[in-house]
């Protein structure tokens, strides 16, 4: 069974956000608009996404069964 993953897309700019939010976006690999990343679904990533929830869109990845 594959590990659960999240598909994360930045939908709003972090320009006017506090430096802490900008640093969180960079840590997630989302430094620019409309960048999409596949990230593992774990408590650390969930906490970072919660901090910038107003800037990103998160969808769970559905793995195709063979």
N, C-alpha and C positions, 0 to 999 in steps of 0.2 A: 504494500500500500504506500502510495506517495505521500510525502509530507504536505500538509495544507499550505496554500499560498494565497496571497492577496495581490490583486492588480491595482496599482495606485497611480492616479493621474493628477497632476497639478492643474487646477482649473482657475486659480486666482494668483495674482502676482504677490510676492512677498516684499515688494519695495517699501511699502509704508508700515510693514510689520516690525515688531521689536527685533533686535539683533538675535535674541534667543530663538525666535521662530525661523529666521533666515538660516541660522546654523542648523536647526533641526531639519529643514528642507534639504540642505546640502548633505547632511548625514544620511538622509534617505535616498540621496542620488537624484533629487528633484530640483536642481538649481534654476531651471528655466521653464517657461510656460509650456503646457501640453506635453511635457515629458512623461513617459509611462515606464513604470518599473514593476517587475514581479518580485515581491518580497515574501519571506517566510512569515507564516502566521504564528508569532510567539508574543509573549507579554512585553518584551522590550520594544518591538516594532509597534505593537498596539498602543503603547504609551506615547511613543513619538507621534503616531498618527492622531491620537486624541489631542495632543498639544496644538496641532496645525489642522484640525478638522474643518475649519472654515476656509482653508486654502486647497484642500485635496478632495478627490472623489475616490472611494474605495469600493471594489467589487471582489467577491471571492472567486477564485479560479476553479472551474469545474474540470476535473481531469476526465478525459475520455476513457471509458472502460474498453479493454481489448476483448 
